[in-house]
Amino acid sequence: MLAVFRAAAAWFSQNVATVNALNVFPVPDGDTGTNMNLTLTAALKDVQDDASVAVVAERVYRGALMGARGNSGVILSQILRGLSQGMAGHQVCTPEILVAALEQASTTAYKAVIKPVEGTMLTVIRETSEAARAGFKPEMNWHEVLDLIVKGARVSVDNTPNLMKMLRDAGVVDAGGEGLYVLFEGAQAFARGEKLEQRVAPIDQVAMAFDDIHSDDDFGYCTNFMIQGENIPYDDVRRTIAEMGTSVVAVGDERLVKVHLHTLRPGDALNYAVQWGSLGAIEITNMDKQRSDLHEAKAQQTSQPARVKPDEPVSDVGVVAVAPGQGFRELFESLNVGEVVTGGQTMNPSIQDLVTAIEKLPQPAVVVLPNNSNVILAAQQAQQLTNKVVHVIPTKTVPQGMAAMFAFNYAVGAEENVQAMSRAIKAITTAEITTAVRDATVNEVEVRDGQTIGLLNGALVESGDQPDDVIDRILARMDLDEHEIVTIYYGEQCSAEQAETLAHKINATYPALDVEVQNGGQPFYDYILSAE
């Protein structure tokens, strides 16, 4: 059974780019294929084989649960959980047991989502299990049952645009559903004798001793990732990436390249690399030297001492917040957030990351601020994996998380704080300015790869070739006359001077507004604007 899981995961790893390409939104987000692939990698890491299919399925599910990233990864972990439950108590998985386990997988996945949406991977696992049950006969062999499953998944995936207008308008099927089909397809191919997992070079063949290539004067973002594809121009890739930063190490071959570099613009390296194949094992770390440089540069602007965590907690309620950049991290820490988890767009934290942060806090009651719609489901799963009393406030943007913390009262308990913080996030309007990473049509807004796009409360509403024009139009949509304060959080690719220029422009148009500028340090998003 472990061989089947590995084969399906290996086949999926070769199709990550295909699944990612189906994502409707053109934002630089943690794409569906990438999140599912990272979840599968965690699921199979260090898993030992066993004669009992129940034991193997349980081990795979546990690994997936703790390593799940993004909504698609969390749902996939719950599908694996249902498969494990369906195989519990069995030494061998027969075709009949597999059909029953698929039904359990569907039930478990639906229960994990508070408001299930049809036309997604939830629909695909349900309809696949229904097709398998409807066509199953006791005398069927493995090949016949897997054929039922794969055909049922294909029909379901192809029908997703009929269930969701956004998919229909974009002319694509659901990415998560396609990902499930790829997994079933991989299992079927393995059963036919195709050694799909052998097409992927083992990671340890391109291992790098990263501890040996850092020095005390390193700066920028320590950026690590892998490229998997076919006919990768290895020498050209190495040469181009070497020009993007320092401490560059790129090893591999035409099918798998592992990269390490230090750069001030990690997005440039990732955007270049993705044209050659699917990206995986992405890690971006802001190094200490750069942080100290930023602090020195800001020393002329502020005399506030560096925050030191108090020996005793300032409240009986602990807070965990997810932040996409060093600036946001420092802002949350200044508000006495106990643990800040790096993550958000492009780098969704795993369930394990959130559980670890919760467990680090000394308080028995903890509030979690996901600050991203693609992290909420992971936070809700983390909530169930600790003995602490955990409250997840469904903050979908970082400004909502900031507003929640401003409403936090250190003198009251968890229930009162949750009520106050939940009210506070409703008063926030969030706009985000970034660059499109693919052509798309969303909500009748046509977008071309490379254009500036504007999102309002998570919805894509503006696009254009001129960034200033897009910003002007997004500001007009924010109903700023009805707000009192606007905060501009500028990203790592923008300067404080550019943000101040934008602030003066807003003040000139809306003189009654109090406009503040903060360094968010977020990657990929030039500006995150908050109105309250």
BELVENCOR-V550617 format. One record per residue. N is the residue number from 0. RES is the residue in one small letter. SS is DSSP state (alpha for helix, beta for strand, coil for the rest). Layout:
BEGIN
n->(N/N)
res->(RES/RES)
ss->(SS/SS)
END
This chain:
BEGIN
n->(0/1/2/3/4/5/6/7/8/9/10/11/12/13/14/15/16/17/18/19/20/21/22/23/24/25/26/27/28/29/30/31/32/33/34/35/36/37/38/39/40/41/42/43/44/45/46/47/48/49/50/51/52/53/54/55/56/57/58/59/60/61/62/63/64/65/66/67/68/69/70/71/72/73/74/75/76/77/78/79/80/81/82/83/84/85/86/87/88/89/90/91/92/93/94/95/96/97/98/99/100/101/102/103/104/105/106/107/108/109/110/111/112/113/114/115/116/117/118/119/120/121/122/123/124/125/126/127/128/129/130/131/132/133/134/135/136/137/138/139/140/141/142/143/144/145/146/147/148/149/150/151/152/153/154/155/156/157/158/159/160/161/162/163/164/165/166/167/168/169/170/171/172/173/174/175/176/177/178/179/180/181/182/183/184/185/186/187/188/189/190/191/192/193/194/195/196/197/198/199/200/201/202/203/204/205/206/207/208/209/210/211/212/213/214/215/216/217/218/219/220/221/222/223/224/225/226/227/228/229/230/231/232/233/234/235/236/237/238/239/240/241/242/243/244/245/246/247/248/249/250/251/252/253/254/255/256/257/258/259/260/261/262/263/264/265/266/267/268/269/270/271/272/273/274/275/276/277/278/279/280/281/282/283/284/285/286/287/288/289/290/291/292/293/294/295/296/297/298/299/300/301/302/303/304/305/306/307/308/309/310/311/312/313/314/315/316/317/318/319/320/321/322/323/324/325/326/327/328/329/330/331/332/333/334/335/336/337/338/339/340/341/342/343/344/345/346/347/348/349/350/351/352/353/354/355/356/357/358/359/360/361/362/363/364/365/366/367/368/369/370/371/372/373/374/375/376/377/378/379/380/381/382/383/384/385/386/387/388/389/390/391/392/393/394/395/396/397/398/399/400/401/402/403/404/405/406/407/408/409/410/411/412/413/414/415/416/417/418/419/420/421/422/423/424/425/426/427/428/429/430/431/432/433/434/435/436/437/438/439/440/441/442/443/444/445/446/447/448/449/450/451/452/453/454/455/456/457/458/459/460/461/462/463/464/465/466/467/468/469/470/471/472/473/474/475/476/477/478/479/480/481/482/483/484/485/486/487/488/489/490/491/492/493/494/495/496/497/498/499/500/501/502/503/504/505/506/507/508/509/510/511/512/513/514/515/516/517/518/519/520/521/522/523/524/525/526/527/528/529/530/531)
res->(m/l/a/v/f/r/a/a/a/a/w/f/s/q/n/v/a/t/v/n/a/l/n/v/f/p/v/p/d/g/d/t/g/t/n/m/n/l/t/l/t/a/a/l/k/d/v/q/d/d/a/s/v/a/v/v/a/e/r/v/y/r/g/a/l/m/g/a/r/g/n/s/g/v/i/l/s/q/i/l/r/g/l/s/q/g/m/a/g/h/q/v/c/t/p/e/i/l/v/a/a/l/e/q/a/s/t/t/a/y/k/a/v/i/k/p/v/e/g/t/m/l/t/v/i/r/e/t/s/e/a/a/r/a/g/f/k/p/e/m/n/w/h/e/v/l/d/l/i/v/k/g/a/r/v/s/v/d/n/t/p/n/l/m/k/m/l/r/d/a/g/v/v/d/a/g/g/e/g/l/y/v/l/f/e/g/a/q/a/f/a/r/g/e/k/l/e/q/r/v/a/p/i/d/q/v/a/m/a/f/d/d/i/h/s/d/d/d/f/g/y/c/t/n/f/m/i/q/g/e/n/i/p/y/d/d/v/r/r/t/i/a/e/m/g/t/s/v/v/a/v/g/d/e/r/l/v/k/v/h/l/h/t/l/r/p/g/d/a/l/n/y/a/v/q/w/g/s/l/g/a/i/e/i/t/n/m/d/k/q/r/s/d/l/h/e/a/k/a/q/q/t/s/q/p/a/r/v/k/p/d/e/p/v/s/d/v/g/v/v/a/v/a/p/g/q/g/f/r/e/l/f/e/s/l/n/v/g/e/v/v/t/g/g/q/t/m/n/p/s/i/q/d/l/v/t/a/i/e/k/l/p/q/p/a/v/v/v/l/p/n/n/s/n/v/i/l/a/a/q/q/a/q/q/l/t/n/k/v/v/h/v/i/p/t/k/t/v/p/q/g/m/a/a/m/f/a/f/n/y/a/v/g/a/e/e/n/v/q/a/m/s/r/a/i/k/a/i/t/t/a/e/i/t/t/a/v/r/d/a/t/v/n/e/v/e/v/r/d/g/q/t/i/g/l/l/n/g/a/l/v/e/s/g/d/q/p/d/d/v/i/d/r/i/l/a/r/m/d/l/d/e/h/e/i/v/t/i/y/y/g/e/q/c/s/a/e/q/a/e/t/l/a/h/k/i/n/a/t/y/p/a/l/d/v/e/v/q/n/g/g/q/p/f/y/d/y/i/l/s/a/e)
ss->(coil/alpha/alpha/alpha/alpha/alpha/alpha/alpha/alpha/alpha/alpha/alpha/alpha/coil/coil/alpha/alpha/alpha/alpha/alpha/coil/coil/coil/coil/coil/coil/coil/coil/coil/coil/coil/alpha/alpha/alpha/alpha/alpha/alpha/alpha/alpha/alpha/alpha/alpha/alpha/alpha/coil/coil/coil/coil/coil/coil/coil/coil/alpha/alpha/alpha/alpha/alpha/alpha/alpha/alpha/alpha/alpha/alpha/alpha/alpha/alpha/alpha/coil/beta/alpha/alpha/alpha/alpha/alpha/alpha/alpha/alpha/alpha/alpha/alpha/alpha/alpha/alpha/alpha/alpha/alpha/alpha/coil/coil/coil/coil/coil/coil/coil/alpha/alpha/alpha/alpha/alpha/alpha/alpha/alpha/alpha/alpha/alpha/alpha/alpha/alpha/alpha/alpha/alpha/alpha/coil/coil/coil/coil/coil/coil/coil/coil/alpha/alpha/alpha/alpha/alpha/alpha/alpha/alpha/alpha/alpha/alpha/alpha/alpha/alpha/alpha/coil/coil/coil/coil/coil/coil/alpha/alpha/alpha/alpha/alpha/alpha/alpha/alpha/alpha/alpha/alpha/alpha/alpha/alpha/alpha/alpha/alpha/alpha/alpha/alpha/alpha/alpha/coil/alpha/alpha/alpha/alpha/alpha/alpha/coil/coil/coil/coil/alpha/alpha/alpha/alpha/alpha/alpha/alpha/alpha/alpha/alpha/alpha/alpha/alpha/alpha/alpha/alpha/alpha/coil/coil/coil/coil/alpha/alpha/alpha/alpha/coil/coil/coil/alpha/alpha/alpha/alpha/coil/coil/coil/alpha/alpha/alpha/coil/coil/coil/coil/coil/coil/coil/coil/beta/beta/beta/beta/beta/beta/beta/beta/coil/coil/coil/coil/coil/alpha/alpha/alpha/alpha/alpha/alpha/alpha/alpha/alpha/coil/coil/coil/beta/beta/beta/beta/beta/beta/beta/coil/coil/coil/beta/beta/beta/beta/beta/beta/beta/beta/coil/coil/alpha/alpha/alpha/alpha/alpha/alpha/alpha/alpha/alpha/alpha/alpha/coil/beta/beta/beta/beta/beta/beta/beta/beta/beta/coil/alpha/alpha/alpha/alpha/alpha/alpha/alpha/alpha/alpha/alpha/coil/coil/coil/coil/coil/coil/coil/coil/coil/coil/coil/coil/coil/coil/coil/coil/coil/coil/coil/beta/beta/beta/beta/beta/beta/beta/coil/beta/alpha/alpha/alpha/alpha/alpha/alpha/alpha/alpha/alpha/coil/coil/coil/coil/beta/beta/beta/beta/coil/beta/coil/coil/beta/coil/coil/beta/alpha/alpha/alpha/alpha/alpha/alpha/alpha/alpha/alpha/alpha/coil/coil/coil/coil/beta/beta/beta/beta/beta/coil/coil/coil/coil/coil/coil/alpha/alpha/alpha/alpha/alpha/alpha/alpha/alpha/coil/coil/coil/coil/coil/beta/beta/beta/beta/beta/coil/coil/coil/coil/alpha/alpha/alpha/alpha/alpha/alpha/alpha/alpha/alpha/coil/coil/coil/coil/coil/coil/coil/alpha/alpha/alpha/alpha/alpha/alpha/alpha/alpha/alpha/alpha/alpha/alpha/coil/coil/coil/beta/beta/beta/beta/beta/beta/beta/coil/coil/coil/coil/beta/beta/beta/coil/coil/beta/beta/beta/coil/coil/coil/coil/beta/beta/beta/beta/beta/coil/coil/beta/beta/beta/beta/beta/beta/coil/coil/alpha/alpha/alpha/alpha/alpha/alpha/alpha/alpha/alpha/alpha/alpha/coil/coil/alpha/alpha/alpha/coil/coil/beta/beta/beta/beta/beta/beta/coil/coil/coil/coil/coil/alpha/alpha/alpha/alpha/alpha/alpha/alpha/alpha/alpha/alpha/alpha/alpha/alpha/alpha/coil/coil/coil/coil/beta/beta/beta/beta/beta/beta/coil/coil/beta/coil/coil/beta/beta/beta/beta/beta/beta/beta/coil)
END
